[in-house]
Amino acid sequence: MLLGNRAWVAPEVFARLEWLDVAPEEPRAGNALLVGDAVVFPQAYPETCARLAARGIAVQTVDVSELAKAEGAVTCCSLIFTEHQDK
């Protein structure tokens, strides 16, 4: 599933994916971070959060209002670690 704002992308590029549209009054709400079975999501977008929850997605909201002032969000302010095995 792709969470996004179709007005800001070419939706035909993602035609194979199931879309979950952000709420119209929350055009910047497409920035979310999937961690395991839950989504880390800005608390500033309650309507889009409700859309996620209605789909059965576990949502953990966080206050990123200070980051948003500098156009930061949950994904760009995250460090992603993966397991690596040395050979």
N, C-alpha and C positions, 0 to 999 in steps of 0.2 A: 504494500500500500504506500502511496505517495501522498504526503501532506503538502499542500501548496496553494498558491494563488495563480490560477490559470491566466489571469490578466497580465502576469509578469513573465510568463514563459510561453514557448510554443507547445501547447498541449499535445499536438500530434507526434512530437518527439517521444513522448511517454505514453503513447496510445495503448501499449500492451499492459500497462500498470493500472491497478485500481486506484482511483483518486479519492482523496478525502479533502474537500475544499475548505480552506480557512473561512471563517465568518467574514462576510463582506465588510463589516465595520472594523475588522482586525487584519488589514492586508499584509502586515509584517509577521503574522503568526505562524508562518511556515517553518520557522527555525526550531527544531526539536531534536533531542538526542536520545536515541534508543539505547538502553542499557539493560541487557538481558531481556526480560519480558515487560519492562516498564519504560515509559517515556519521561525524560526530564524536560519540563516545559515551563516557559515563563508565566508567572501568575498574572501578568498584565493582560492576558488574553483569555478571559473566562468563557466566552462563547465558543471559541475553538477548542478549548479544554473540554467543554461539555460534549462537543462533537466526538472527540477522541474517546471519552468515557462511555458515550452511547454505543460505540463500536466494541466495547468490552476491553479497551486498552487501559492498563493501569497507568495512571499519570501521577508523577511527583512534581508538584509545582515549586518553583524557586523564585525568589525576588532578584531579578537582574536589572532593576531600574537604574542603578548607577552605571552598569555596563552599557545599557541602552543609550545613555547620554553620549557615549563615544561610538555608537553604532556597533556595540558588541552584543553577542548573544550566546546561548548555551553551547553551540557547536564550536564557534571560533575561540571560545574561552575554555576549551576542554583539551586535555591530553589523553590520547587514545593509546592504550597499551595492548599489545598482543603477546601471546606466548611464543617464545622462540627457543628452539632446541638446537644446541650446537652439535655438529656432526663430528 
